[in-house]
Amino acid sequence: MNHFISEVRAETPAPAPGNAPPPGFGAFGQFGQLLPIVLLFVVIYFLMIRPQTKRAKEHKAMVAALAKGDEVVTTGGALGKITGLGDSFVTLEVAQGVEIKIQRQAIQQVLPKGTIKSVASS
């Protein structure tokens, strides 16, 4: 029975020539399509890249300021007192008479003086 009924399709009227901007460009012209990508890069910079570079600078300054007698924690979790400093290595005393050499970059944190004694007594 559908052979006798023709299909009806609705069409939108064509815009008046010269009044409408080209499709897909919006109010910002050609750069309207690039705006979301630019905003994405700005958000990534402020949320990820900038804080990471700030932490790297702080760590580099902390490693450069190491001195004999500082109590430190390494990235591996070793707690010790600095007994010797070199250009790229540090000697740590981790127990009475036990010293190890580690890279300067492996030092994660400088602790307040007396931390090793308080940890050892508890």
Backbone bond lengths (Angstrom), bond angles and torsions (degrees), N, CA, C in turn:
res aa  C-N    CA-C-N  psi(-1)  N-CA   C-N-CA  omega(-1)  CA-C   N-CA-C  phi
1 M - - - 1.433 - - 1.531 111.93 -
2 N 1.288 118.72 -24.70 1.455 121.60 -178.91 1.521 112.21 -71.40
3 H 1.303 117.37 -4.89 1.460 119.22 -178.99 1.523 111.96 -69.36
4 F 1.303 117.80 -23.42 1.455 121.00 -175.80 1.535 113.15 -95.96
5 I 1.366 116.59 -9.37 1.464 119.69 -178.47 1.534 107.59 -102.96
6 S 1.276 115.76 123.53 1.458 118.87 179.44 1.531 109.43 -85.47
7 E 1.314 116.08 150.36 1.460 120.61 179.43 1.521 109.53 -78.43
8 V 1.318 114.75 143.04 1.458 120.41 178.91 1.527 107.34 -112.64
9 R 1.322 115.80 129.66 1.458 120.56 179.43 1.523 107.94 -121.31
10 A 1.333 114.99 133.52 1.457 119.42 178.85 1.514 109.33 -89.69
11 E 1.275 117.23 138.42 1.459 122.10 177.84 1.519 108.42 -121.58
12 T 1.334 114.95 142.11 1.462 118.75 176.39 1.516 108.04 -79.50
13 P 1.310 117.06 146.13 1.466 118.61 -179.62 1.525 110.18 -68.16
14 A 1.283 116.62 145.63 1.464 121.98 179.67 1.519 109.17 -69.76
15 P 1.360 117.63 139.47 1.461 119.67 179.06 1.523 110.41 -67.47
16 A 1.299 114.93 153.10 1.458 119.83 178.58 1.516 109.05 -65.12
17 P 1.308 118.16 136.52 1.473 119.80 -177.51 1.521 111.72 -65.02
18 G 1.351 114.36 134.78 1.453 121.02 176.61 1.511 115.47 87.08
19 N 1.328 120.25 -9.53 1.457 121.35 -177.79 1.521 113.28 -94.22
20 A 1.293 118.39 -33.94 1.461 121.48 -173.23 1.523 110.71 -100.45
21 P 1.356 116.97 145.07 1.467 119.43 175.65 1.524 109.28 -71.47
22 P 1.320 117.66 160.54 1.466 119.68 176.88 1.530 110.35 -58.59
23 P 1.312 118.30 147.18 1.461 120.37 -176.63 1.521 111.97 -62.16
24 G 1.349 115.68 138.48 1.458 121.31 174.72 1.512 114.95 89.50
25 F 1.327 119.54 -0.98 1.447 119.62 -176.91 1.516 112.97 -101.01
26 G 1.270 120.12 -22.56 1.456 123.53 173.85 1.516 113.18 62.01
27 A 1.325 116.05 -158.58 1.460 122.09 -174.56 1.528 112.92 -78.04
28 F 1.346 119.00 -15.72 1.461 122.08 -175.47 1.522 112.61 -97.00
29 G 1.297 118.18 11.30 1.454 120.56 179.46 1.517 111.03 70.55
30 Q 1.302 115.96 -144.09 1.463 121.32 -176.73 1.527 112.46 -66.88
31 F 1.313 116.76 -28.34 1.459 120.31 -175.15 1.522 113.27 -84.65
32 G 1.291 118.35 -1.40 1.464 122.20 178.66 1.513 112.76 -61.63
33 Q 1.320 116.51 -30.89 1.464 119.67 179.26 1.520 111.78 -76.70
34 L 1.312 117.74 -25.88 1.466 121.35 -179.37 1.521 113.22 -84.83
35 L 1.308 117.59 -16.73 1.460 122.01 -176.40 1.532 113.41 -56.90
36 P 1.334 121.16 -46.62 1.472 119.43 178.57 1.530 113.29 -62.57
37 I 1.316 117.14 -35.03 1.471 120.26 179.55 1.524 110.06 -68.33
38 V 1.324 116.95 -42.78 1.464 121.07 178.79 1.529 110.15 -63.26
39 L 1.320 116.81 -43.81 1.464 120.47 178.29 1.529 111.47 -62.19
40 L 1.323 117.73 -37.52 1.461 121.76 177.75 1.526 110.73 -62.08
41 F 1.331 117.25 -44.16 1.463 120.17 179.32 1.525 111.62 -66.11
42 V 1.311 117.82 -36.51 1.469 121.06 178.10 1.530 109.95 -64.52
43 V 1.319 117.31 -44.29 1.466 121.37 179.33 1.526 110.37 -63.75
44 I 1.323 118.06 -44.08 1.472 121.32 178.93 1.524 110.30 -61.83
45 Y 1.331 117.61 -40.42 1.464 120.31 179.86 1.522 111.01 -61.62
46 F 1.337 117.20 -48.72 1.458 119.85 -175.63 1.518 113.45 -74.90
47 L 1.318 119.20 -25.40 1.462 120.90 -178.28 1.521 113.71 -94.57
48 M 1.339 118.34 -24.50 1.458 119.46 -174.59 1.524 113.76 -123.32
49 I 1.302 117.50 -53.44 1.467 120.35 -170.87 1.522 111.58 -72.59
50 R 1.328 117.79 -48.39 1.463 121.00 -177.13 1.527 113.05 -61.68
51 P 1.346 120.44 -47.69 1.467 119.04 178.47 1.535 112.96 -62.98
52 Q 1.327 116.99 -34.84 1.460 119.31 -179.44 1.525 111.16 -68.05
53 T 1.320 118.49 -41.03 1.459 119.93 178.01 1.527 111.20 -68.04
54 K 1.325 116.85 -33.19 1.467 120.65 177.32 1.531 110.35 -64.82
55 R 1.344 117.19 -44.52 1.470 120.58 177.64 1.516 111.33 -63.79
56 A 1.322 117.70 -38.08 1.469 120.98 179.66 1.529 110.75 -64.51
57 K 1.332 117.50 -40.93 1.462 120.66 177.32 1.523 111.60 -64.30
58 E 1.331 116.80 -41.93 1.466 120.39 178.75 1.526 111.15 -63.41
59 H 1.336 117.48 -41.37 1.467 121.07 179.55 1.525 110.52 -65.65
60 K 1.324 116.76 -41.53 1.465 120.25 179.30 1.524 110.75 -62.83
61 A 1.331 117.67 -40.98 1.467 121.20 178.05 1.527 110.78 -66.31
62 M 1.330 117.32 -39.16 1.467 121.06 179.27 1.530 110.86 -65.10
63 V 1.323 116.98 -41.50 1.474 120.75 -179.89 1.524 110.03 -68.00
64 A 1.315 118.22 -36.71 1.467 121.19 179.73 1.531 111.62 -69.67
65 A 1.327 118.11 -25.33 1.458 121.87 -176.62 1.529 113.47 -93.39
66 L 1.322 118.24 8.07 1.471 120.29 -179.68 1.529 110.60 -63.98
67 A 1.330 115.38 145.09 1.460 120.87 179.58 1.530 109.51 -140.84
68 K 1.327 116.07 162.30 1.469 120.53 176.61 1.515 109.28 -60.59
69 G 1.325 115.94 139.42 1.448 120.76 178.61 1.518 113.91 93.70
70 D 1.337 117.92 -12.36 1.468 120.31 177.34 1.528 110.00 -68.38
71 E 1.312 115.74 140.61 1.460 121.44 175.64 1.521 107.27 -99.03
72 V 1.346 115.56 127.63 1.463 120.35 -171.76 1.522 111.00 -133.94
73 V 1.340 113.79 162.89 1.461 122.37 171.49 1.519 106.52 -118.82
74 T 1.335 116.91 134.98 1.458 120.82 178.46 1.523 110.11 -90.22
75 T 1.326 115.96 169.69 1.463 120.12 178.40 1.524 111.06 -65.38
76 G 1.305 117.74 -22.60 1.459 121.69 176.87 1.520 113.31 -83.90
77 G 1.340 116.94 -6.52 1.458 120.99 177.46 1.514 114.29 97.23
78 A 1.333 117.55 4.00 1.461 120.30 178.98 1.526 109.71 -75.40
79 L 1.331 115.53 136.83 1.456 122.50 179.68 1.520 107.50 -108.62
80 G 1.331 116.85 129.27 1.455 118.26 -178.53 1.505 112.79 -162.26
81 K 1.334 113.55 175.06 1.458 121.96 -179.21 1.528 107.77 -113.37
82 I 1.316 117.03 133.83 1.465 120.98 -178.30 1.529 109.14 -73.35
83 T 1.351 114.97 124.74 1.465 120.26 177.91 1.520 111.79 -113.68
84 G 1.315 117.62 -15.69 1.459 120.76 178.87 1.513 110.93 -154.30
85 L 1.336 115.72 144.47 1.464 121.49 -179.29 1.519 109.91 -124.40
86 G 1.327 115.63 136.06 1.460 122.16 172.42 1.516 108.85 -124.53
87 D 1.329 115.45 -174.56 1.465 118.93 179.63 1.521 111.90 -65.60
88 S 1.332 116.36 -43.61 1.462 118.69 -177.41 1.528 113.14 -124.81
89 F 1.330 117.64 -4.64 1.467 120.78 179.79 1.526 111.00 -126.98
90 V 1.328 114.73 154.11 1.456 122.83 179.27 1.527 107.25 -128.80
91 T 1.344 116.41 140.05 1.454 120.72 175.29 1.525 108.20 -98.84
92 L 1.343 115.29 124.33 1.463 121.68 -179.53 1.504 110.21 -111.98
93 E 1.323 116.61 137.66 1.462 121.19 171.11 1.528 106.11 -96.89
94 V 1.344 115.77 110.06 1.459 120.65 -176.30 1.530 112.02 -94.99
95 A 1.322 116.56 -18.75 1.458 122.52 175.38 1.528 106.77 -153.09
96 Q 1.332 116.83 171.10 1.468 121.05 -179.89 1.528 109.20 -58.61
97 G 1.343 117.49 111.89 1.458 122.01 177.83 1.523 114.38 80.86
98 V 1.315 119.49 3.55 1.469 122.27 179.53 1.527 108.44 -112.00
99 E 1.338 115.29 116.15 1.458 120.24 -179.18 1.523 109.96 -121.77
100 I 1.316 115.22 143.70 1.464 120.95 176.64 1.520 108.42 -129.67
101 K 1.332 115.14 153.94 1.463 120.02 175.55 1.522 107.94 -107.07
102 I 1.325 114.78 132.85 1.463 120.02 176.93 1.524 108.74 -134.08
103 Q 1.330 116.51 164.12 1.455 120.61 175.74 1.523 109.67 -73.88
104 R 1.309 115.81 148.05 1.470 120.31 178.97 1.531 111.23 -58.48
105 Q 1.331 116.96 -39.20 1.462 121.01 -177.46 1.524 112.38 -66.99
106 A 1.336 117.95 -15.35 1.458 121.24 -179.50 1.527 112.24 -81.70
107 I 1.314 117.71 -4.34 1.468 120.57 177.51 1.523 107.88 -82.26
108 Q 1.317 114.32 123.41 1.455 120.37 -175.37 1.519 112.81 -93.83
109 Q 1.336 115.97 -38.11 1.458 118.85 -172.07 1.520 110.00 -152.48
110 V 1.325 116.49 142.54 1.465 122.13 172.61 1.526 106.50 -98.70
111 L 1.329 115.46 127.63 1.464 121.23 -176.80 1.529 110.69 -96.38
112 P 1.325 117.22 159.64 1.471 119.84 174.76 1.534 110.64 -66.34
113 K 1.325 115.57 150.81 1.482 120.22 179.44 1.518 110.42 -58.98
114 G 1.334 115.82 139.73 1.456 121.94 179.06 1.521 114.88 89.57
115 T 1.310 117.83 1.03 1.459 120.63 -179.41 1.524 111.67 -67.84
116 I 1.307 117.26 -38.02 1.473 120.81 -178.69 1.525 110.22 -63.95
117 K 1.333 118.22 -41.02 1.462 120.99 179.40 1.509 110.99 -65.47
118 S 1.340 117.41 -39.90 1.470 119.32 -179.22 1.521 111.20 -70.61
119 V 1.328 118.11 -31.82 1.467 120.78 177.99 1.518 110.64 -73.89
120 A 1.335 116.61 -38.91 1.455 120.99 -178.10 1.518 111.95 -68.62
121 S 1.327 117.81 -32.72 1.464 120.31 -178.09 1.521 112.90 -80.52
122 S 1.324 118.50 -16.74 1.481 118.91 -178.11 1.494 112.79 -93.44
